Amino acid sequence: MELTRAYPSTIVMVVSAVFAAILFGKTAQAQQNQPLDAKPTQAPVELKAIVVNAPKMTAAPDNVNNPDQTVNASKTGTPLGDLPMSVQEVPRGILDEQGATSLQEAIRNGNFSGVNYGGTDSKGFTDHFMIRGLQAQTFDDGFSDGDQVNGPTHSLLGVERIEVLEGPGSALLGSGPPGGSINLIHYTPSAQLHWGGSIQAGSFGTVNGTAYVTGPTGIDGLNYRVDVGGGRSDGYRDLASWNKEIRPDLQWTIGDHKIEFSIDAQDYMATPDSYGLIYYKGAPISNVPFDAKYSTPFANAHGNYVRATLSDEWRISDYLTVNNRLSYLHHTLDFYSNGDSTHAKIKGNTFTGRQLRDQDDSLNTLDYQLEPVWKFSTGGIHHTLLTGFEYLDQDLNSAKTTADLPDIDNIFAPAPPETSVADLNFQCSPSHSCQNDHVRANFYSLYATDQVDVTDQLKVRAGVRKDWFGTSLTLNPVPGEPNRTANDGITLVQGNTYTRNDAPTSWNAGVLYKVTPWMTPYFGVSRSYLANFNSENTAFSIGPPESALQYELGVKWAFDDGRYVLNTALFDVKRDHVATPFGDDQIAFDSQRTRGAEASFDADLTPNWHVYANFTAEHARITDSPDTPGAVGTVPQGVPAYMANLWTTYRFSLFGTAGFHAGAGINYISRMTNGFANGYDWAPASLIENVQFGYAERHWGIDLNINNVTDQRYFIATNVVGAYLGPPLAAYVTLHEDF
């Protein structure tokens, strides 16, 4: 631990020496030649859209809430300022300034109001997020991850920006999670030859590297881009991880068609820490070192996925564009992870009831989308009408068994006794969670969304989606497996197949009016349905779809041509028939309501000073729980009442040398509960500070990021038995080049 803590000071010294060399060299050159501040230091404007780290080498990053920015989540090419709903977009520039290399880091850095890491069934290593206190779903270029709980982790390799659609939105992105959707948008190939890369090194033995090349193939209209990346880390708390990824992409413009084919392949390993710091007397145990561990030393998770995507944008005329999109995803995840269940208890100073789960998941997902987009006018009213058909086929195999673990005798000096998997007895019984399940889902959908420009000031948006959900669950026999209980009291017997069919209708409607050029109030309402599909709780798949209803009232403010943007919103979201585990293989079907307010501020205070801040207040409560009536009125697991974040950067010259920049960030999150299932414990609130300093020329740059500068002990999420710790003081240096 001392070695990892020593990294920041070492890195600061190294980077300070590099900056001194840069400054000395430039100052000497300035004395011999013309002043350097007369030389251009920015990359040509046309490079910005295609260079991975371009925002680091330009005067300032793109604004987060630029009203003129169109987002893929709208599917109608509508600017943010004309959408009567909360949609947030964070460009690569801000992510690079913060030194983020993964989606988890991008979320934990507080870039999106109302979004936080964690939630029910979170294991600490998978990408599991909540929006407005409700479950969110992650998408890659508009295609879902398939498994709603144990989906793949996401790096930021080749990612141009991240979009967040808040609240139910199933008329846009499929079977709609109640919280909303997180959509990663990747760079597309360029017709100009460019290449570049980055290398990051820092605390906890962390090394990350990326490289890309893009340009023409020599065939008219056919361009390519290849991104490759990899990294490894010993991890704080010895939570080691590594990943390897490659993403080739071809885009061919031929006649009226723009055809694109990409493959994203990733192999990754992570170390689960399902217990984190266990709760003791209502809060995470405090009289232990930061690196005290209660999880199994050889816990391990290994996953790989391959996603192939083929799309055709066919511009038939100025009035009609037909988008054909097809995606195939294969994802496997095998892990040993401690069971975060009500079995685990503290008795005196002993931690007992510990278990280890061996789980193997394999998922294949085929997703086809046909979306004609019509642009026409009726009288003086302009319409952009999205129509669509989607077919989604998912095939999941999930097998798991559980082994008992020895007690930890002293919770104040934990030393997990187990040393090898070979010494454990994995079994299947009423007290040992197990399954060998096959889940198959076929979803068909028809949908339409009309973005209506009634006048230059009045905008109306309405959408409807008809889904046909068909799911089957086959319980392959496992010796010793007990019968399980699904929804509505149905007993699941091994060896049998159970099916369910539903045909819900989702919809959304909103209106926006530009009262003045700088003030735009809006109102929206949306209803969505979610067909449960995940390997963590396969019995959920044959339960009734979860439903959500949201009302949202907001005002969008934009001053000085979008230089200052303030978005404010009030929201009320109801979530019904939520399948919630409250014991081993026991399920409660709850209802939840979240009411709250949020605001995000995005401004260029000067040409060189950029500020982004957001604030969220949310009041989330369980409103109905027939199986666990004591839960009514309690706060759901992992939902903070308040979140506030700030990130600001300033670009400046030193001794006549331009290209320097400095940044600072603050992340606040209020306390979070572990839910009603195991005693209603709390993780405390936290306030974390981060700083950044860097230098960039036209083709290269170097940055130092120091996170958690006051070395606070804080928690990023809550689980049933314990809370997940955030990283301590850490420093990272990133060197990047682009040509």
Secondary structure, DSSP 8 states (H G I E B T S, - for coil): -HHHHHHHHHHHHHHHHHHHHHHHHHHHHHHHSS-GGGS--S--GGGTTT-TTGGGGSSS---SS-TT-B-GGGSS--BGGG-SS-EEEEEHHHHHHTT--BHHHHHHTT-STTEEE--TT--SSS--EEETTEEEEEEETTEE-S-SSS----B-TTEEEEEEEES--HHHHSS--SSEEEEEEE----SS-EEEEEEEEEGGGEEEEEEEEEEE-SSTTEEEEEEEEEEEE--GGG--EEEEEEEEEEEEEETTEEEEEEEEEEEEEE---TTSEEEETTEE--SS-TT---S-TT-EEEEEEEEEEEEEEEE-SSSEEEEEEEEEEEEEEEEEEE--STT-EEETTEEE--EEEEEEEEEEEEEEEEEEEEEEEETTEEEEEEEEEEEEEEEEEEEEEEEE---BS-TTS-------GGG--EE-BTTB--EEEEEEEEEEEEEEEEEEESSSSEEEEEEEEEEEEEEEEEE---TT---EE-GGG-EE-TT-EEEEEE--EEEEEEEEE-SBTTEEEEEEEEEEEE----SS-GGGGGS--EEEEEEEEEEEEEETTTTEEEEEEEEEEEEEEEEEEEETTEEEEEEEEEEEEEEEEEEEEETTEEEEEEEEEEEEEEEE-SS-GGGTTS--TT--SEEEEEEEEEEEEETTEEEEEEEEEEEEE--EE--GGGT--EE--EEEEEEEEEEE-SSEEEEEEEESTT----EEEE-SSEEEE---SEEEEEEEEE-
